[in-house]
Amino acid sequence: MKPPAPQARGWLLPRHELALLAAIVVVFVGTGFLDPNGTYFNAWAESRDIILRNTALLGIIALGASVVIISGGIDLSAGSMVAMSGTTCALIMLLFAEGDDRRLVTVGSLGIAAGVGGALLSGLLVGTLHTWLITSIRLPPFVATLATLVGLRSFARAMCVFVTRERWGSESQQIQVNTPAFVWLKEHNVVISAVVFLALALLTWLILSRTVLGRHLYALGGNEQAARLSGIRTENVKWFAYCFGSLTAALAGIFLMADSSVAQPNAAGRNYELNAIAAAVVGGCSLQGGVGTVSGTVLGALFLRLVIDAVSKLIKASADIYEGMIVGIIVALAVTLTQFGQLVQAGGRLFPGLRGLAAIPTIAVFAGLLSMMGSANVEALRGRTVPFGSAVGLAVLLLLSAVRWLEGRRTA
């Protein structure tokens, strides 16, 4: 079996990761200059802490997502697993608290250890369930993890209602967590979550690049049938991949619960799975499997969080409205750029025939409208939204038309 093809390299990192590193610098500097408050320059310490905390939380989940993707799978349940693990941890600690303690202040060391252990165990169990559904029931990974994406959050809410009713005599769908140990973790969350993220990244790198298991993960993602014929126990490798993905999400759920001081299964971790997959894909993981690096995932998580932070700083009003669109565009561009080289080598075209011709003005119109709507909330562009959006749309139209013309010259 052939090992996965090495990525083209620059001086120290693959060229894709060097380009991603350059994009991080561009986003950081551009945001610093366009932000009317100059937050990155005038209040760097506060911005640094926000970026580090959010990058660490996203990165922990993204590392698990990248291992699953490298193995040729997909896990859509990470966000619900975050909610599930935080709720599990809080409910177990609730059982160790005094009967009238609704803020979990009286939980001792044994209760904290049991809560954290139960949360991580829930990740292991969910990963095992995914593997069973995929390998024994033969469900596609998309379907299996889509089911748990919906089911786990509902299950966590039902658990929360049941336990609180039995313990307190009244139902609640959220639990306040003010245990001194978790209060301390919240106060030091930036440093601790960043250290845990880097340690987990190092562990993941060692597994993928220095162990037989890592080689088997790449082989499984590259060609599952060939991996099985070569003697690799593919079911066991899948079990590790999905358990690792669920465990990292469970770990992130503990940090999220500590940071917010509440276990709230209805809202915790929403859309985290999509951002984690986006970070892995932007970092160079191929959704076809067999390709990806830890360093790329780390850079992808940092880039994505910087972009989201830039949106919140430049678009002051309702920035969350545009966040999903921008993340989606970034993922689509990342996948397009990843596939572009293969497409060119195969003699394919980005804009073939009438479909390609129709796609060009469609993309240009969407780009212009998005730029127009987004710039309406950017102080530096206020009053010039229509010219700015029109200019962006025209630029995209000319650029894509030039690409189509060059493709036509190449294939003529």
C-alpha angles and dihedrals in degrees: 000000000000117000118238113284112261117247120246107267136214122197098308108344133046111274092249090058092045089054089048091051089052090049090053090054092047093050092047096048094040092051091047092056099038096046105095090211093051089222096169091054101034101036103022096148093059093044091047092054092049093048094045094048095047094042092051092050093047092041094054090056093040092056090058091045091051093054090051092047093047088053089056097258139104132221117203095170101074095105092050089045088056090055092043096052095046090049092047091051093049094046093051091049088048089062090055094048125091114274097253095040106110095166096054093236095139098056113126133208094276092053092048092049091048092049095049092043091049091050092052091044089054088057091052091049094049091048089051090049090052091051092049092049091049101040103031105026089034095226115161110254089243092058096041095051093039087060092052091043087066099029103048096056091048090047091051091051091049091050091050092051093046098047095044091049092050093044103037103019091240131080124245134173095203135047126205112228113201100148107150092238092055092044087055090048090052091052091051097031096120095057098036096046091047092050092047090048093051092045090050090048090053091048091049091049091051091050095047099041106027107036139068088237090060092052089049091052091055091044092050092051093044097052121345096191093051090047091053093047090051090060101261113145094231095183091059092047090051090049090056093046096051094041090050090050093049093044093054090050090049090051091050089050091059091052092046092051091049092048094051095035090224139085106221112165094183094064109015117110098002112169091359090122092058093048091047092052089045091053091050093047093045087050091058106270112144116224087217088067136237097075131088145090136219093231090053091051091050091051091044091054092048093047093048093049091047090052092049090047090049090053091053092049098044098037102050099178121061094344090165089067091067098036096084093047093050094047089049092051091049092051092047091050092047093052091044092052091046092053096039095083092050090046092053092047090051091050093246129143134227093217109031123174126327092330091059092044091053092046094060099065090037092058091043092053093049091047091050094047093046091049091047094050094043095047091054088078096042109097094209091057100037111133092020100070097117096049090043094049091045091050092050092047092049092047091051091047092052093044095050092043089054090050091051091048091051090048090053091051091049095051096039 
